[in-house]
Structures are given as structure tokens and as C-alpha cells.
Amino acid sequence: MKRILVVGGGLIGLRHLEAVKAHPGCSLVGLADPNMSLDVDTPRFASMAEVTASVDGVIIATPTHLHAAHGMEAAARGWPMLIEKPVAGSLQQARELAKVLQDHKIASLVGHHRRYHRVVQQLKSCLDSGQIGEVVTVQVIWAMRKPDAYFQGNWRTQDGSPVMINLVHDIDILRFAIGEIVQAKALRGRSQRGAVRIETGAIAFGFETGAVGTVAFSDVTPSPWGFEAGTGENPNIGATHQDMMWITGTKGALSFPSMTLWQGEDWGQAARKISTTAEKNVKVPLDAQLDHFLEVIDGAEPMIDVADATRTLEVALSLEAELAGQSEMGRVQV
């Protein structure tokens, strides 16, 4: 029975709290959060420093800019940790935390929960087994219209770019399923809401395998294409169950998340559609992630540790900076 402490009582922290309470392999040490008025049925601490009970692992679900500091504090106490994504507020913080964890041999896991979707693991397995040959291209669309109220009276008015909020997940899936990203270039689109923040853009990726890919994104366009809509993972986003990723290879192609597979020889013959079924989640990905965290505490290889998640963060931050430096009209010099 693993004794788990949850740090951070926001929306995701409370979901972790309930997951730990419901898990037969866990006992909940309590919740550490400076807001002592939070109404939760568990022992309360204003900070990790107040915790004197034995802890086998800690789940850090505090605001992103606090992740590194709280990770360092947990590392100083020798606690294996699950840190919510993004792993840190800056690349420097993420790298410093990764080094401390490596030097002190402390296990870590980062909450890129989409890796736990059965269909995402099926996608990786399909590509790794060569069912479409060597991957050549990948195209992704993430196109949603966020309601105006989403941006009103909060930090998202200026800083609510979909790159760090949404595309960081797609970047991580591309790294997980296709391979390491070694090049990334971005082009910013025209503002539709009159905002200074990034709304729309197109990204070109180069992978270490030699594959190339593109991502088109926008948060001002109602469409059926996006991970959340395609998989139905978020109850707050309407499910369409339409594909949003298309991958071509030397022997065929597939679309995701339907896992529609095509194989062929050349253009003289139509590609053949191969019957496949997209695997369904046996568990909610957040619960599957908790299962894995307990294994990591016992010494298992993490699905994505702090060092790995830092590479996802590096790509996302570089794109965010490139897009922020461009005109909101998306004009380019030719």
C-alpha cells in the first residue's frame, strides 16, 4: 500500500486526490495547499514542510510556475514524484530539476496523460511494427472555437496561446509515436478576435527519423478536428469522433484516432483499406497513469520522466517564442 501525498488543490489536483482515495493500492497521506479553506475529506497541510508522516510518493499539481520549486522540495525529502504538465515554467527550471533528480536517483513521472490512452499506445505499436513501413509524413489539425468567456477577466486574455495550453499535448504525442523532433518552424496567422495573444498558426516539424510533419491550429474555428473532439476525452468539449492526424509511410498510411489503415504498392493500384479497430480505454487515462506511478515508485521505467518531458517543453517554448515575435497579421517578407 503506497502512501501518496497530493500537493495542489486545484481542479486537476482534486481529481488526483479522488483517484488516490479510490485506488486499492494507495492510501492518501493528505492534501498540501496554502488555501486551508478547501473543503476536502482528508488531512490538510499548508505546505509540504508541514508533512511529518511517511510518504512513498507525491503528486505535484500546483500552478506550472511552482512545479520546479515543489519538485526540488520533494526531491530533498527523497520522494518519488508525479508532476503535472507542463513540467516547469521555464526550460532552465526543467533542466535544473532533471539534473537534481538524476544526481539523487529519484524517480519521476510527468502527467502527459494522453500517452495512457489505449489508442495512442496502439498507434505507437502500429508504427513501431512497420505496418505502414517507414513514416514519411504526418499532418495534424487542432481547430476549436473556444468561447469568448474563456478569455474574459483572466490571464488567458494576454497569455492564452493554444501552443502551451493545447498543442503541447500534440507535440508530446508526436514525439512519443513518431520520434524525436529536431526541427520546428512556425508561422502565425491573422487575429480574428483582435487579441494580441496567439490564436492561429501553422507549424512544420522535422524528426530525427527523417520524417516531416505539419500542425495547423486555431482556437477561433469551430470544427470537428482535434484530439479532444476525436477521442471524446474531455466532457467539456463536444465529441465528433473524427480523425485529426494522418500519417503516411513507405508501405501505406493511417488516420487517427479511428486507426483506419491503408496499404499499397504504387499509384497504379488503389491503396487497400485494412480492417482495424481502435482500442478503447480500459481505464480513464488519469487512473492508468496512477497505476503506472505506483510501478515507478517500485522501480519501473517511467513512461515519461522529467528529462523526457523537458524535451517536449523545449519544442513548445521555442514555437511559442517564434510565434510571439511575429506580427499578429501573419505577414512574411518574401
C-alpha positions in Angstrom: 0.0 0.0 0.0 1.7 3.2 -1.2 1.3 6.3 0.9 0.6 9.2 -1.5 0.6 13.0 -0.8 -1.1 15.3 -3.2 0.2 18.9 -3.5 -2.1 21.5 -5.0 -5.9 21.6 -4.6 -7.0 23.0 -8.0 -9.2 21.2 -10.5 -6.6 18.6 -11.5 -5.2 18.3 -8.0 -8.7 17.3 -6.7 -9.1 14.8 -9.5 -5.8 13.2 -8.4 -7.0 13.3 -4.8 -10.1 11.3 -5.7 -8.1 8.9 -7.8 -5.7 8.1 -4.9 -8.6 7.7 -2.5 -10.3 5.2 -4.8 -7.2 3.2 -5.7 -6.8 -0.1 -3.8 -3.1 0.2 -3.9 -2.9 3.6 -2.3 -3.5 5.4 1.0 -3.9 9.1 0.9 -1.5 11.0 3.3 -3.4 14.2 2.7 -3.5 17.4 0.6 -0.9 20.2 0.9 -2.2 23.6 -0.3 -1.9 27.0 1.3 -5.7 27.5 0.9 -6.8 25.8 4.2 -10.4 26.6 3.4 -10.7 23.9 0.8 -13.5 21.6 1.8 -12.0 18.1 1.3 -12.3 15.0 3.4 -8.6 14.4 4.0 -5.8 15.6 6.3 -4.7 19.1 5.4 -1.3 20.8 5.3 -0.5 24.3 4.3 2.8 23.1 2.7 4.9 20.0 2.2 7.1 21.3 5.1 4.2 20.5 7.5 4.1 16.9 6.5 5.7 14.6 9.1 4.0 11.3 8.1 5.8 8.8 5.9 5.4 9.4 2.2 6.1 6.9 -0.6 5.3 9.3 -3.5 4.0 12.8 -4.1 1.7 14.1 -6.8 2.5 17.8 -7.6 -0.5 19.5 -9.2 0.4 23.1 -8.3 0.5 26.0 -10.9 3.1 25.5 -13.6 5.5 28.2 -12.4 5.8 26.3 -9.0 6.4 22.9 -10.4 10.2 23.1 -10.3 10.4 24.5 -6.8 8.0 22.0 -5.4 9.8 19.2 -7.3 13.1 20.3 -5.7 11.4 20.3 -2.2 10.1 16.8 -2.8 13.5 15.7 -4.1 15.2 17.0 -0.9 13.0 14.6 1.0 13.7 11.7 -1.3 10.1 11.4 -2.5 9.4 9.9 -6.0 7.1 12.4 -7.8 4.4 12.7 -10.4 4.4 16.3 -11.7 1.6 17.7 -13.8 2.4 19.1 -17.2 3.9 21.3 -18.4 6.8 20.0 -16.3 8.0 23.5 -15.4 7.5 27.2 -16.2 10.8 27.6 -18.0 13.4 25.4 -19.7 16.0 26.3 -17.2 13.9 25.3 -14.3 13.0 22.0 -16.0 16.7 21.2 -16.7 17.7 22.1 -13.2 15.1 19.8 -11.7 16.0 17.0 -14.1 19.7 17.2 -13.0 18.8 17.1 -9.3 16.6 14.0 -9.9 19.3 12.3 -11.9 22.1 13.1 -9.4 20.0 11.9 -6.4 18.5 8.9 -8.3 14.9 10.0 -7.5 12.2 8.6 -9.8 9.9 11.0 -11.6 6.8 10.8 -13.9 5.2 13.7 -15.7 1.5 13.9 -16.3 1.3 13.8 -20.1 -1.8 11.6 -19.6 -2.6 11.2 -23.3 0.2 8.6 -23.5 -2.1 6.3 -21.5 -4.9 6.3 -24.0 -5.1 2.8 -25.4 -5.5 4.1 -28.9 -2.3 6.2 -28.6 -0.4 3.2 -27.5 -2.0 1.3 -30.4 -0.8 4.0 -32.7 2.8 3.7 -31.5 2.7 -0.1 -31.7 1.3 0.1 -35.3 4.1 2.4 -36.4 6.9 0.6 -34.5 5.8 -2.7 -36.1 6.2 -1.3 -39.6 2.6 -1.7 -40.7 2.9 1.3 -42.9 6.6 1.0 -43.4 8.9 3.9 -42.5 7.0 7.0 -41.5 7.4 9.7 -44.2 4.8 12.5 -43.3 2.4 13.4 -40.6 -0.4 16.0 -40.6 -2.3 17.2 -37.5 -5.2 19.6 -37.2 -6.3 21.1 -33.9 -9.1 23.5 -34.6 -11.6 24.5 -31.9 -13.5 27.7 -31.2 -13.0 28.5 -27.5 -15.9 30.6 -26.1 -15.3 34.2 -25.6 -15.9 33.8 -21.8 -12.8 31.5 -21.7 -10.7 34.6 -22.1 -12.6 37.2 -20.1 -11.2 38.5 -16.8 -8.3 36.2 -16.5 -4.7 35.6 -17.6 -5.7 33.9 -20.9 -6.6 37.4 -22.3 -2.9 38.0 -22.9 -1.2 34.7 -22.4 -3.8 32.2 -23.5 -2.0 30.9 -26.6 -3.1 27.4 -27.7 0.6 26.4 -28.1 1.3 25.9 -24.4 -2.3 25.1 -23.4 -3.2 22.7 -26.1 -0.5 21.9 -28.7 2.0 20.8 -26.0 -0.1 17.6 -25.8 0.1 17.0 -29.6 3.8 17.7 -29.6 4.3 15.1 -26.9 2.2 12.5 -28.8 4.3 13.2 -32.0 7.5 12.6 -30.0 6.0 9.5 -28.4 4.7 7.9 -31.6 6.9 9.3 -34.4 10.2 10.1 -32.9 12.3 13.0 -31.6 11.6 16.4 -33.1 14.9 18.0 -34.3 13.5 21.0 -36.3 10.5 23.2 -35.8 9.3 26.3 -37.7 6.1 28.3 -37.2 4.0 30.9 -39.0 1.5 33.0 -37.2 -2.0 33.6 -38.6 -4.3 36.6 -38.6 -6.0 37.6 -35.4 -9.8 37.2 -35.5 -10.7 38.4 -32.0 -8.5 41.5 -32.1 -6.3 39.9 -29.5 -2.6 40.3 -29.0 -2.2 36.7 -28.0 -1.5 33.9 -30.5 -4.7 32.4 -31.9 -3.8 30.6 -35.1 -0.7 29.2 -36.8 1.0 26.6 -38.8 4.0 24.6 -37.8 6.5 22.4 -39.7 8.4 19.7 -37.9 11.4 17.6 -38.8 12.0 14.4 -37.0 15.3 12.6 -36.4 14.0 9.7 -38.4 13.9 11.9 -41.5 10.1 12.2 -41.4 8.5 15.6 -41.7 5.1 16.9 -40.5 2.8 19.8 -40.1 0.3 21.0 -37.5 -2.4 23.6 -38.2 -4.0 25.1 -35.2 -6.6 27.6 -34.2 -8.8 28.4 -31.2 -11.3 30.6 -33.2 -12.6 27.9 -35.6 -15.5 25.6 -34.8 -14.5 22.3 -36.5 -14.7 18.5 -35.9 -10.9 18.1 -35.8 -8.8 17.9 -32.6 -7.7 15.3 -30.2 -10.4 16.1 -27.6 -13.2 16.0 -30.2 -11.8 13.0 -31.9 -11.4 10.8 -28.8 -14.1 12.3 -26.7 -11.7 12.6 -23.7 -12.9 15.9 -22.4 -16.5 16.1 -21.2 -16.4 19.9 -21.7 -15.6 19.6 -25.4 -18.1 18.2 -27.8 -17.1 14.8 -29.3 -17.2 14.3 -33.1 -15.1 11.1 -33.3 -13.4 12.4 -36.5 -9.8 11.8 -37.3 -7.3 14.6 -36.7 -4.0 13.0 -37.6 -2.9 11.5 -40.9 0.3 9.6 -41.2 1.9 8.3 -44.4 4.7 5.7 -44.8 6.6 3.8 -47.4 4.1 0.9 -47.4 0.8 2.6 -46.5 -0.9 5.2 -44.4 -3.3 5.5 -41.4 -5.5 8.0 -39.8 -6.0 8.6 -36.0 -7.9 8.1 -33.8 -10.0 5.8 -35.9 -6.9 3.8 -36.7 -8.0 3.4 -40.3 -5.1 1.6 -42.0 -4.3 1.6 -45.8 -1.6 -0.4 -47.6 -0.5 -0.5 -51.2 2.3 -0.7 -53.8 2.2 2.4 -56.1 -0.3 4.7 -57.7 -1.1 2.1 -60.4 -3.3 0.3 -57.9 -5.7 1.8 -55.3 -4.5 1.5 -51.7 -6.3 -1.2 -49.8 -8.2 -0.4 -46.7 -7.3 -2.8 -43.9 -9.8 -3.7 -41.3 -8.7 -2.4 -37.8 -10.5 -1.4 -34.6 -9.4 1.4 -32.4 -8.7 0.1 -28.9 -10.9 1.6 -26.1 -9.7 2.7 -22.8 -10.0 0.0 -20.1 -9.4 2.7 -17.5 -9.6 6.5 -17.5 -6.1 7.6 -18.6 -5.6 9.5 -15.3 -6.3 6.3 -13.4 -4.0 4.3 -15.7 -1.3 6.9 -15.0 -1.7 6.4 -11.3 -1.3 2.7 -11.7 2.0 3.4 -13.6 3.2 5.9 -10.9 2.9 3.1 -8.3 5.1 0.9 -10.6 7.6 3.8 -11.0 7.8 4.1 -7.2 8.8 0.4 -7.2 11.5 1.0 -9.8 9.7 0.6 -13.1 10.9 2.6 -16.2 8.7 5.7 -16.3 6.5 6.3 -19.4 7.8 9.9 -19.4 10.1 11.3 -16.7 11.2 14.9 -16.1 14.1 14.7 -18.5 11.8 13.4 -21.3 9.1 15.9 -20.6 11.7 18.7 -20.7 12.2 17.9 -24.4 8.5 18.3 -25.1 8.6 21.6 -23.2 11.6 22.8 -25.2 9.8 22.4 -28.5 6.7 24.1 -27.3 8.5 27.0 -25.8 10.6 27.6 -28.9 7.5 27.7 -31.1 5.7 30.0 -28.6 8.6 32.4 -28.7 8.9 32.3 -32.5 5.1 32.9 -32.9 5.1 35.7 -30.3 7.9 37.5 -32.2 5.8 37.7 -35.4 3.2 40.2 -36.5 -0.3 39.2 -35.4 -1.3 39.7 -39.1 0.9 36.8 -40.0 2.8 38.8 -42.7 6.1 37.4 -44.0 8.8 39.0 -46.0 9.4 37.4 -49.5 
